[in-house]
Amino acid sequence: MTCAVLITPLVDVVPKIKDCDYIGVDAGALKIIDQKLPIKMAVGDFDSLNEEDLKRITCPIERHPIMKDETDSELAIRLCKDYDTIYLYGGMHGRIDHTIANIRLAMYRFNNLVLIDDHQKISVMNVGVHEIDNSYRHISFYPIKEGVLSLSGFLYPLDSRRIHMEEIYTTSNSLVEDKGIIRVDEGSFLCVQTNWR
């Protein structure tokens, strides 16, 4: 299984994840370099960096113009589309429009994208059986496409329940066992796991 770890400039501490390729998103490349982790490449417009900072990035760089249709995160995700899993750190901080854009990239374009930070994780669950552990206190599911969802090991279990696009009652569930089993029989769902209160 291959994985890429994308680090944006909003990350304070770069997580150490074995057997993954680190990609710097714009000034996020310096975060990886400063923590002496291996960096495969950097991508972005680098508009926030001066020439001295740019010289510190010695890995391959894919530089884009400042005026463009894509965000820097999207450009980095595109480069990593062939990885089994893409972890985007710092994709839920700062500007809400960028957060929404990153969530939409996971929902509609890159189902292998996982948005993650110190307190929360967002991923897509397609048709099949998925297992999650109790690392997060609150777990919510939102339909990307209307679908049929079953949950076992949860405080609020479901048995082949059809979830319509406008419904939000699958917000704020939690596990009552060490592991939860999610079965998606139809459609796809955004799974939001969080430790915020």
GUNU-486321 format. One record per residue: residue in three letters; x, y, z of N, C-alpha, C, O in turn. Coordinates in Angstrom, 1 decimal. Example, Ala and Ser with C-alpha at 12.3 -4.5 7.8 and 13.67 -1.06 7.14 Angstrom:
2
SITE	ALA	13.2	-5.7	7.8	12.3	-4.5	7.8	13.2	-3.3	7.8	14.2	-3.3	8.5
SITE	SER	12.8	-2.2	7.1	13.7	-1.1	7.1	12.9	0.0	7.9	13.4	1.1	8.0
This chain:
197
SITE	MET	0.8	-1.2	0.0	0.0	0.0	0.0	0.9	1.2	0.0	1.8	1.4	0.8
SITE	THR	0.6	2.2	-0.9	1.4	3.4	-1.0	0.7	4.5	-0.4	-0.5	4.6	-0.5
SITE	CYS	1.4	5.5	0.2	0.8	6.6	0.8	1.7	7.9	0.6	2.9	7.8	0.6
SITE	ALA	1.0	9.0	0.4	1.7	10.3	0.3	1.2	11.1	1.5	0.0	11.1	1.8
SITE	VAL	2.1	11.9	2.1	1.7	12.8	3.2	2.0	14.2	2.7	3.1	14.6	2.4
SITE	LEU	0.9	15.0	2.5	1.0	16.4	2.0	1.0	17.3	3.2	0.1	17.3	4.0
SITE	ILE	2.0	18.2	3.3	2.1	19.1	4.4	1.9	20.5	3.9	2.7	21.0	3.0
SITE	THR	0.9	21.2	4.4	0.6	22.6	4.1	1.4	23.5	5.0	1.9	23.1	6.0
SITE	PRO	1.5	24.8	4.7	2.1	25.8	5.6	1.5	25.9	7.0	2.1	26.4	7.9
SITE	LEU	0.2	25.5	7.1	-0.5	25.6	8.4	-0.2	24.5	9.4	-0.7	24.6	10.5
SITE	VAL	0.7	23.6	9.1	1.0	22.5	10.0	2.1	23.0	10.9	3.1	23.5	10.5
SITE	ASP	1.9	22.8	12.2	2.9	23.1	13.2	4.0	22.0	13.4	5.2	22.3	13.3
SITE	VAL	3.5	20.8	13.6	4.4	19.7	13.8	4.1	18.6	12.7	3.0	18.2	12.6
SITE	VAL	5.1	18.3	11.9	4.9	17.3	10.8	4.9	15.9	11.5	5.9	15.6	12.2
SITE	PRO	3.8	15.1	11.3	3.8	13.8	11.9	4.8	12.9	11.2	5.1	13.0	10.0
SITE	LYS	5.4	11.9	12.0	6.3	11.0	11.4	5.5	9.7	11.0	4.9	9.0	11.9
SITE	ILE	5.4	9.4	9.8	4.6	8.3	9.3	5.6	7.4	8.4	6.2	7.9	7.5
SITE	LYS	5.7	6.2	8.8	6.6	5.3	8.1	6.1	4.9	6.7	4.9	4.9	6.4
SITE	ASP	7.1	4.7	5.8	6.8	4.2	4.5	5.8	5.1	3.7	5.1	4.6	2.9
SITE	CYS	5.9	6.4	3.9	5.1	7.3	3.1	6.0	8.4	2.5	7.1	8.7	3.0
SITE	ASP	5.6	8.9	1.3	6.4	10.0	0.7	5.8	11.3	1.1	4.6	11.6	1.1
SITE	TYR	6.8	12.2	1.6	6.4	13.5	2.0	6.4	14.5	0.9	7.4	14.6	0.1
SITE	ILE	5.4	15.3	0.7	5.3	16.3	-0.4	5.0	17.6	0.3	4.0	17.7	1.1
SITE	GLY	5.7	18.6	0.0	5.5	19.9	0.6	4.5	20.7	-0.3	4.8	20.9	-1.5
SITE	VAL	3.5	21.3	0.3	2.5	22.1	-0.4	3.0	23.5	-0.1	2.8	24.1	1.0
SITE	ASP	3.5	24.2	-1.1	4.0	25.6	-1.0	5.0	25.6	0.1	5.9	24.8	0.2
SITE	ALA	4.8	26.6	1.1	5.8	26.8	2.2	5.8	25.6	3.1	6.6	25.5	4.0
SITE	GLY	4.8	24.7	3.0	4.8	23.5	3.8	6.1	22.7	3.6	6.5	21.9	4.5
SITE	ALA	6.7	22.8	2.5	8.0	22.1	2.2	9.0	22.5	3.3	9.8	21.6	3.7
SITE	LEU	9.1	23.7	3.7	10.0	24.1	4.7	9.7	23.5	6.1	10.7	23.2	6.9
SITE	LYS	8.5	23.2	6.4	8.1	22.5	7.6	8.7	21.1	7.6	9.2	20.7	8.7
SITE	ILE	8.7	20.4	6.5	9.2	19.1	6.4	10.8	19.2	6.5	11.4	18.4	7.3
SITE	ILE	11.4	20.1	5.8	12.8	20.2	5.8	13.3	20.6	7.2	14.3	20.1	7.7
SITE	ASP	12.6	21.5	7.9	13.0	22.0	9.2	13.0	20.9	10.3	13.7	20.9	11.3
SITE	GLN	12.1	19.9	10.0	12.0	18.7	10.9	12.8	17.6	10.5	12.7	16.5	11.0
SITE	LYS	13.7	17.8	9.5	14.7	16.9	9.0	14.0	15.5	8.6	14.6	14.5	8.8
SITE	LEU	12.9	15.7	7.9	12.2	14.5	7.4	12.5	14.5	5.9	12.7	15.5	5.3
SITE	PRO	12.5	13.3	5.3	12.8	13.2	3.8	11.6	13.8	3.0	10.5	13.6	3.3
SITE	ILE	11.9	14.6	2.0	10.9	15.2	1.2	11.1	14.8	-0.2	12.2	15.0	-0.8
SITE	LYS	10.1	14.3	-0.9	10.2	13.9	-2.2	10.1	15.0	-3.2	10.8	15.1	-4.2
SITE	MET	9.2	15.9	-3.0	9.0	17.1	-3.9	8.2	18.2	-3.2	7.6	18.0	-2.1
SITE	ALA	8.2	19.3	-3.8	7.4	20.5	-3.4	6.6	21.0	-4.6	7.1	21.0	-5.7
SITE	VAL	5.4	21.5	-4.3	4.5	22.0	-5.4	3.7	23.2	-4.9	3.3	23.3	-3.7
SITE	GLY	3.5	24.2	-5.7	2.8	25.4	-5.4	3.2	26.6	-6.1	4.1	26.5	-7.0
SITE	ASP	2.7	27.8	-5.7	3.1	29.0	-6.4	4.2	29.7	-5.6	4.9	30.6	-6.1
SITE	PHE	4.4	29.3	-4.3	5.5	29.8	-3.5	5.5	31.3	-3.3	6.5	31.9	-3.2
SITE	ASP	4.3	31.9	-3.4	4.2	33.3	-3.3	4.5	33.9	-1.9	4.8	35.1	-1.8
SITE	SER	4.5	33.0	-0.9	4.8	33.5	0.4	6.3	33.4	0.8	6.7	33.8	1.9
SITE	LEU	7.1	32.8	-0.1	8.5	32.6	0.2	9.4	33.6	-0.5	9.2	34.0	-1.7
SITE	ASN	10.5	34.0	0.1	11.5	34.8	-0.5	12.5	33.9	-1.2	12.5	32.7	-1.0
SITE	GLU	13.5	34.5	-1.9	14.4	33.7	-2.6	15.3	32.9	-1.7	15.7	31.8	-2.1
SITE	GLU	15.6	33.4	-0.5	16.5	32.7	0.4	15.8	31.4	0.8	16.4	30.3	0.9
SITE	ASP	14.5	31.5	1.2	13.7	30.3	1.5	13.6	29.3	0.4	13.7	28.1	0.6
SITE	LEU	13.4	29.8	-0.8	13.3	28.9	-2.0	14.6	28.1	-2.2	14.5	27.0	-2.6
SITE	LYS	15.7	28.7	-1.9	17.0	28.0	-2.1	17.2	26.9	-1.1	17.9	26.0	-1.3
SITE	ARG	16.4	27.0	0.0	16.5	25.9	1.0	15.8	24.6	0.6	16.1	23.5	1.1
SITE	ILE	14.9	24.8	-0.4	14.2	23.6	-0.9	15.0	23.0	-2.1	15.0	23.5	-3.2
SITE	THR	15.7	21.9	-1.7	16.6	21.3	-2.7	16.0	20.1	-3.4	16.6	19.5	-4.3
SITE	CYS	14.8	19.7	-3.0	14.1	18.6	-3.7	13.5	19.1	-5.0	13.5	20.3	-5.2
SITE	PRO	13.0	18.2	-5.9	12.4	18.7	-7.1	11.2	19.6	-6.7	10.4	19.3	-5.8
SITE	ILE	11.0	20.7	-7.5	9.9	21.7	-7.3	9.1	21.8	-8.5	9.6	21.9	-9.6
SITE	GLU	7.8	21.7	-8.3	6.9	22.0	-9.4	6.2	23.4	-9.1	5.3	23.4	-8.2
SITE	ARG	6.7	24.4	-9.8	6.2	25.7	-9.5	5.2	26.2	-10.5	5.3	26.0	-11.7
SITE	HIS	4.1	26.8	-9.9	3.0	27.2	-10.7	2.8	28.8	-10.6	3.2	29.3	-9.6
SITE	PRO	2.1	29.4	-11.5	1.9	30.8	-11.4	0.9	31.1	-10.3	0.1	30.3	-9.9
SITE	ILE	1.0	32.4	-9.7	0.2	32.8	-8.6	-1.3	32.8	-9.1	-2.2	32.4	-8.4
SITE	MET	-1.5	33.3	-10.3	-2.9	33.4	-10.9	-3.2	32.1	-11.6	-2.7	31.9	-12.7
SITE	LYS	-4.0	31.3	-11.0	-4.3	29.9	-11.5	-5.7	29.5	-11.1	-6.3	30.1	-10.2
SITE	ASP	-6.2	28.5	-11.7	-7.5	28.0	-11.3	-7.5	27.0	-10.1	-8.6	26.9	-9.5
SITE	GLU	-6.4	26.4	-9.8	-6.3	25.4	-8.8	-5.7	26.0	-7.5	-5.0	27.0	-7.6
SITE	THR	-6.1	25.4	-6.3	-5.3	25.8	-5.1	-4.0	25.0	-5.1	-3.9	24.0	-5.9
SITE	ASP	-3.1	25.4	-4.3	-1.8	24.7	-4.2	-2.1	23.2	-3.7	-1.4	22.3	-4.1
SITE	SER	-3.0	23.1	-2.8	-3.3	21.7	-2.3	-3.9	20.8	-3.4	-3.5	19.7	-3.5
SITE	GLU	-4.7	21.4	-4.3	-5.3	20.6	-5.4	-4.1	20.2	-6.3	-4.1	19.0	-6.8
SITE	LEU	-3.2	21.1	-6.6	-2.1	20.7	-7.5	-1.3	19.6	-6.9	-0.8	18.7	-7.6
SITE	ALA	-1.0	19.6	-5.6	-0.3	18.5	-4.9	-1.1	17.2	-4.9	-0.5	16.2	-5.2
SITE	ILE	-2.4	17.3	-4.7	-3.2	16.1	-4.7	-3.2	15.4	-6.1	-3.1	14.2	-6.2
SITE	ARG	-3.3	16.3	-7.1	-3.3	15.7	-8.5	-2.0	14.9	-8.7	-2.0	13.9	-9.4
SITE	LEU	-0.9	15.4	-8.2	0.4	14.7	-8.4	0.4	13.4	-7.7	1.2	12.5	-8.1
SITE	CYS	-0.4	13.2	-6.7	-0.4	12.0	-5.9	-1.6	11.1	-6.1	-1.8	10.2	-5.4
SITE	LYS	-2.3	11.4	-7.2	-3.6	10.6	-7.4	-3.4	9.1	-7.5	-4.3	8.3	-7.3
SITE	ASP	-2.2	8.7	-7.9	-2.0	7.2	-8.0	-1.6	6.5	-6.7	-1.4	5.3	-6.7
SITE	TYR	-1.4	7.3	-5.7	-1.1	6.6	-4.4	-2.4	6.0	-3.8	-3.5	6.4	-4.2
SITE	ASP	-2.3	4.9	-3.1	-3.4	4.3	-2.5	-4.1	5.3	-1.5	-5.4	5.3	-1.5
SITE	THR	-3.4	6.0	-0.7	-3.9	6.9	0.3	-3.1	8.2	0.2	-1.9	8.2	0.2
SITE	ILE	-3.8	9.4	0.3	-3.2	10.7	0.3	-3.7	11.3	1.6	-4.8	11.6	1.8
SITE	TYR	-2.7	11.6	2.5	-3.0	12.3	3.8	-2.7	13.8	3.6	-1.6	14.1	3.3
SITE	LEU	-3.7	14.6	3.8	-3.5	16.1	3.7	-3.5	16.7	5.1	-4.6	16.7	5.7
SITE	TYR	-2.4	17.1	5.6	-2.3	17.8	6.9	-2.3	19.3	6.7	-1.7	19.8	5.8
SITE	GLY	-3.2	19.9	7.5	-3.3	21.4	7.4	-4.4	21.8	6.5	-4.5	23.0	6.2
SITE	GLY	-5.1	20.9	5.9	-6.2	21.2	5.0	-7.5	21.6	5.6	-8.5	21.9	4.9
SITE	MET	-7.6	21.6	7.0	-8.8	22.0	7.7	-8.5	23.2	8.6	-9.4	23.5	9.4
SITE	HIS	-7.4	23.8	8.4	-7.1	25.0	9.2	-7.3	26.3	8.4	-7.5	26.3	7.2
SITE	GLY	-7.3	27.4	9.1	-7.3	28.7	8.4	-8.6	29.0	7.7	-9.7	28.9	8.3
SITE	ARG	-8.5	29.4	6.5	-9.6	29.9	5.7	-10.7	28.8	5.5	-10.4	27.7	5.0
SITE	ILE	-11.9	29.2	5.8	-13.0	28.2	5.6	-13.2	27.9	4.1	-13.6	26.7	3.8
SITE	ASP	-13.0	28.8	3.2	-13.2	28.5	1.8	-12.2	27.4	1.3	-12.6	26.5	0.5
SITE	HIS	-11.0	27.4	1.8	-10.0	26.4	1.5	-10.4	25.1	2.1	-10.2	24.0	1.5
SITE	THR	-10.9	25.1	3.3	-11.4	23.9	4.0	-12.5	23.2	3.2	-12.4	22.0	2.9
SITE	ILE	-13.5	24.0	2.8	-14.6	23.5	2.0	-14.1	22.9	0.7	-14.5	21.9	0.2
SITE	ALA	-13.1	23.7	0.0	-12.6	23.2	-1.2	-11.9	21.8	-1.0	-12.0	20.9	-1.9
SITE	ASN	-11.1	21.7	0.0	-10.4	20.4	0.3	-11.4	19.3	0.5	-11.2	18.1	0.1
SITE	ILE	-12.5	19.6	1.3	-13.5	18.5	1.5	-14.2	18.1	0.2	-14.4	16.9	0.0
SITE	ARG	-14.5	19.1	-0.6	-15.1	18.8	-1.9	-14.1	18.0	-2.8	-14.6	17.1	-3.6
SITE	LEU	-12.8	18.2	-2.7	-11.9	17.4	-3.5	-12.0	16.0	-3.0	-11.9	15.1	-3.9
SITE	ALA	-12.1	15.7	-1.7	-12.3	14.3	-1.2	-13.6	13.7	-1.7	-13.7	12.6	-2.1
SITE	MET	-14.7	14.5	-1.6	-16.0	14.0	-1.9	-16.2	13.7	-3.4	-16.8	12.7	-3.7
SITE	TYR	-15.7	14.5	-4.3	-16.0	14.4	-5.7	-14.9	14.1	-6.6	-15.2	13.7	-7.8
SITE	ARG	-13.7	14.2	-6.2	-12.6	14.0	-7.1	-11.5	13.0	-6.7	-11.1	12.2	-7.6
SITE	PHE	-11.2	12.9	-5.4	-10.1	12.1	-5.0	-10.6	11.3	-3.8	-10.3	11.7	-2.6
SITE	ASN	-11.2	10.2	-4.0	-11.7	9.4	-2.9	-10.7	8.8	-2.0	-11.0	8.2	-0.9
SITE	ASN	-9.4	8.8	-2.4	-8.3	8.3	-1.6	-7.7	9.4	-0.8	-6.6	9.2	-0.1
SITE	LEU	-8.3	10.6	-0.7	-7.8	11.7	0.1	-8.4	11.7	1.5	-9.6	11.5	1.7
SITE	VAL	-7.5	11.8	2.5	-7.9	11.9	3.9	-7.4	13.2	4.4	-6.2	13.5	4.4
SITE	LEU	-8.3	14.0	4.9	-8.0	15.3	5.6	-7.8	14.9	7.0	-8.6	14.3	7.7
SITE	ILE	-6.7	15.4	7.6	-6.4	15.0	9.0	-5.6	16.1	9.7	-4.8	16.8	9.1
SITE	ASP	-5.8	16.2	11.0	-5.0	17.0	11.8	-4.9	16.4	13.2	-5.3	15.2	13.4
SITE	ASP	-4.5	17.2	14.2	-4.4	16.6	15.6	-5.7	16.2	16.2	-5.7	15.3	17.1
SITE	HIS	-6.8	16.7	15.8	-8.1	16.5	16.4	-9.2	15.8	15.6	-10.2	15.4	16.1
SITE	GLN	-9.0	15.8	14.3	-10.0	15.3	13.4	-9.5	14.7	12.1	-8.4	14.9	11.7
SITE	LYS	-10.4	13.9	11.5	-10.1	13.2	10.3	-11.4	13.1	9.4	-12.4	12.9	9.9
SITE	ILE	-11.2	13.4	8.1	-12.3	13.3	7.2	-11.9	12.4	6.1	-10.8	12.6	5.5
SITE	SER	-12.7	11.4	5.8	-12.4	10.5	4.7	-13.7	10.1	4.0	-14.8	10.3	4.5
SITE	VAL	-13.6	9.4	2.9	-14.8	9.0	2.1	-14.9	7.5	2.2	-13.9	6.7	2.2
SITE	MET	-16.1	7.0	2.4	-16.4	5.6	2.5	-17.4	5.2	1.4	-18.5	5.7	1.3
SITE	ASN	-16.8	4.4	0.4	-17.6	4.0	-0.7	-18.3	2.6	-0.4	-18.1	2.1	0.7
SITE	VAL	-18.9	2.0	-1.4	-19.6	0.7	-1.2	-18.6	-0.3	-0.7	-17.5	-0.4	-1.3
SITE	GLY	-18.9	-1.0	0.4	-18.0	-2.0	1.0	-18.1	-2.0	2.5	-19.0	-1.3	3.1
SITE	VAL	-17.3	-2.7	3.1	-17.2	-2.8	4.6	-16.0	-2.1	5.1	-14.9	-2.3	4.6
SITE	HIS	-16.1	-1.2	6.1	-15.0	-0.4	6.6	-15.0	-0.6	8.1	-16.0	-0.8	8.7
SITE	GLU	-13.8	-0.5	8.7	-13.6	-0.7	10.1	-12.9	0.5	10.6	-11.9	1.0	10.0
SITE	ILE	-13.3	1.1	11.8	-12.6	2.2	12.4	-12.4	1.9	13.9	-13.2	1.1	14.5
SITE	ASP	-11.4	2.4	14.5	-11.1	2.2	15.9	-11.7	3.4	16.7	-12.3	4.3	16.2
SITE	ASN	-11.4	3.3	18.0	-12.0	4.4	18.9	-11.1	5.5	19.2	-11.1	6.1	20.3
SITE	SER	-10.3	5.9	18.2	-9.3	7.0	18.4	-10.0	8.4	18.5	-9.5	9.3	19.0
SITE	TYR	-11.3	8.4	18.0	-12.0	9.7	18.0	-13.3	9.5	18.7	-14.0	8.5	18.7
SITE	ARG	-13.7	10.5	19.5	-14.9	10.5	20.3	-16.2	10.6	19.5	-17.2	10.0	19.8
SITE	HIS	-16.2	11.5	18.5	-17.4	11.7	17.7	-17.2	11.3	16.3	-16.2	11.6	15.7
SITE	ILE	-18.2	10.6	15.7	-18.1	10.1	14.4	-19.5	10.5	13.7	-20.5	10.1	14.2
SITE	SER	-19.4	11.1	12.5	-20.5	11.5	11.8	-20.4	11.0	10.3	-19.3	10.9	9.8
SITE	PHE	-21.6	10.8	9.7	-21.6	10.4	8.3	-22.6	11.3	7.6	-23.7	11.5	8.0
SITE	TYR	-22.1	11.7	6.4	-22.9	12.6	5.5	-22.9	12.0	4.1	-21.8	11.7	3.6
SITE	PRO	-24.1	11.8	3.5	-24.1	11.2	2.2	-23.5	12.1	1.1	-23.9	13.3	1.0
SITE	ILE	-22.7	11.6	0.3	-22.2	12.2	-0.9	-23.1	11.9	-2.0	-23.5	12.8	-2.8
SITE	LYS	-23.6	10.7	-2.0	-24.7	10.2	-2.9	-25.6	9.5	-2.0	-25.2	8.8	-1.1
SITE	GLU	-26.9	9.7	-2.2	-27.9	9.0	-1.4	-27.5	7.5	-1.3	-27.2	6.9	-2.3
SITE	GLY	-27.6	6.9	-0.1	-27.1	5.6	0.0	-27.7	4.8	1.2	-28.6	5.3	1.9
SITE	VAL	-27.2	3.6	1.4	-27.7	2.7	2.4	-26.6	2.4	3.3	-25.5	1.9	2.9
SITE	LEU	-26.8	2.6	4.6	-25.7	2.6	5.6	-26.1	1.6	6.8	-27.2	1.7	7.3
SITE	SER	-25.1	0.8	7.2	-25.3	0.0	8.4	-24.1	0.3	9.3	-23.0	0.4	8.9
SITE	LEU	-24.4	0.5	10.6	-23.4	0.7	11.6	-23.5	-0.3	12.8	-24.6	-0.4	13.3
SITE	SER	-22.4	-0.9	13.1	-22.4	-1.8	14.3	-21.3	-1.4	15.2	-20.2	-1.1	14.7
SITE	GLY	-21.5	-1.6	16.5	-20.5	-1.2	17.5	-20.6	0.3	17.9	-19.7	0.8	18.6
SITE	PHE	-21.7	0.9	17.4	-21.9	2.3	17.7	-23.0	2.5	18.7	-23.8	1.6	18.9
SITE	LEU	-23.0	3.7	19.4	-24.0	4.0	20.3	-25.4	4.1	19.6	-26.4	3.6	20.2
SITE	TYR	-25.4	4.6	18.4	-26.6	4.6	17.6	-26.4	3.7	16.4	-25.9	4.2	15.3
SITE	PRO	-26.8	2.4	16.5	-26.5	1.5	15.3	-27.6	1.8	14.2	-28.6	2.3	14.5
SITE	LEU	-27.2	1.3	13.1	-28.1	1.4	11.9	-28.1	0.0	11.2	-27.1	-0.7	11.2
SITE	ASP	-29.2	-0.4	10.7	-29.3	-1.6	9.9	-29.9	-1.3	8.5	-31.1	-1.2	8.4
SITE	SER	-29.1	-1.3	7.5	-29.5	-1.0	6.2	-30.4	0.1	6.0	-31.5	0.0	5.4
SITE	ARG	-30.1	1.2	6.6	-30.9	2.5	6.6	-30.6	3.3	5.4	-29.4	3.6	5.2
SITE	ARG	-31.6	3.7	4.7	-31.4	4.6	3.5	-31.2	6.0	4.1	-32.1	6.5	4.8
SITE	ILE	-30.1	6.7	3.7	-29.8	8.1	4.1	-30.0	9.0	2.9	-29.3	8.8	1.9
SITE	HIS	-30.9	9.9	3.0	-31.2	10.9	1.9	-30.2	12.1	2.0	-29.7	12.4	3.1
SITE	MET	-30.0	12.8	0.9	-29.0	13.8	0.8	-29.2	14.9	1.9	-28.2	15.5	2.4
SITE	GLU	-30.4	15.3	2.2	-30.7	16.4	3.0	-30.6	16.0	4.5	-30.8	16.9	5.4
SITE	GLU	-30.5	14.7	4.9	-30.6	14.3	6.3	-29.2	14.5	7.0	-28.2	14.3	6.4
SITE	ILE	-29.3	14.9	8.2	-28.1	15.1	9.0	-28.2	14.4	10.4	-27.4	14.7	11.3
SITE	TYR	-29.2	13.5	10.6	-29.3	12.8	11.9	-28.2	11.8	12.1	-28.1	11.3	13.2
SITE	THR	-27.3	11.6	11.1	-26.1	10.7	11.4	-25.0	11.6	11.9	-23.8	11.1	11.7
SITE	THR	-25.2	12.7	12.4	-24.2	13.6	13.1	-24.0	13.1	14.5	-24.9	12.8	15.2
SITE	SER	-22.7	13.1	14.9	-22.3	12.9	16.3	-22.7	11.6	16.9	-23.4	11.5	17.9
SITE	ASN	-22.3	10.5	16.3	-22.4	9.2	16.9	-21.1	8.9	17.6	-20.2	9.7	17.6
SITE	SER	-21.0	7.8	18.3	-19.8	7.4	18.9	-19.7	5.9	19.1	-20.7	5.2	18.9
SITE	LEU	-18.5	5.3	19.3	-18.4	3.9	19.4	-18.6	3.5	20.9	-18.3	4.2	21.8
SITE	VAL	-19.2	2.3	21.0	-19.4	1.7	22.3	-18.6	0.4	22.4	-18.5	-0.2	23.5
SITE	GLU	-17.9	0.1	21.3	-16.9	-1.0	21.3	-15.6	-0.5	20.8	-15.5	0.6	20.4
SITE	ASP	-14.6	-1.4	20.9	-13.2	-1.0	20.5	-13.2	-0.6	19.0	-12.4	0.2	18.6
SITE	LYS	-14.0	-1.3	18.2	-14.0	-1.1	16.8	-15.5	-0.9	16.3	-16.4	-1.5	16.8
SITE	GLY	-15.6	-0.1	15.3	-16.9	0.0	14.7	-16.9	-0.5	13.2	-15.9	-0.3	12.5
SITE	ILE	-18.0	-1.1	12.8	-18.1	-1.7	11.5	-19.1	-0.8	10.7	-20.2	-0.7	11.1
SITE	ILE	-18.7	-0.3	9.6	-19.5	0.5	8.7	-19.7	-0.3	7.4	-18.7	-0.7	6.8
SITE	ARG	-20.9	-0.5	7.0	-21.2	-1.2	5.8	-22.0	-0.2	4.9	-23.1	0.2	5.3
SITE	VAL	-21.4	0.0	3.7	-22.1	0.9	2.7	-22.6	0.0	1.6	-21.8	-0.6	0.9
SITE	ASP	-23.9	-0.2	1.5	-24.5	-1.1	0.5	-24.8	-0.3	-0.8	-24.9	-0.9	-1.9
SITE	GLU	-24.9	1.0	-0.7	-25.2	1.8	-1.8	-24.8	3.2	-1.6	-24.9	3.7	-0.4
SITE	GLY	-24.4	3.9	-2.6	-24.0	5.3	-2.4	-22.6	5.5	-1.9	-21.7	4.6	-1.9
SITE	SER	-22.3	6.7	-1.3	-21.0	6.9	-0.6	-21.2	8.0	0.4	-22.1	8.8	0.4
SITE	PHE	-20.3	7.9	1.4	-20.5	8.8	2.6	-19.2	9.5	3.0	-18.1	8.9	2.9
SITE	LEU	-19.3	10.7	3.5	-18.2	11.4	4.1	-18.2	11.0	5.6	-19.2	11.2	6.3
SITE	CYS	-17.1	10.5	6.1	-17.0	10.1	7.5	-16.1	11.2	8.2	-15.0	11.4	7.8
SITE	VAL	-16.7	11.8	9.2	-16.0	12.9	9.9	-15.8	12.4	11.3	-16.7	12.1	12.1
SITE	GLN	-14.5	12.3	11.7	-14.2	11.8	13.1	-13.5	13.0	13.8	-12.6	13.6	13.2
SITE	THR	-13.9	13.2	15.0	-13.3	14.4	15.7	-13.2	14.1	17.2	-14.0	13.4	17.8
SITE	ASN	-12.3	14.8	17.9	-12.1	14.8	19.3	-12.5	16.1	19.9	-12.3	16.3	21.1
SITE	TRP	-12.9	17.0	19.1	-13.4	18.3	19.7	-14.6	18.0	20.5	-15.4	17.1	20.3
SITE	ARG	-14.9	18.9	21.5	-16.0	18.7	22.4	-17.3	18.7	21.7	-18.4	18.6	22.3
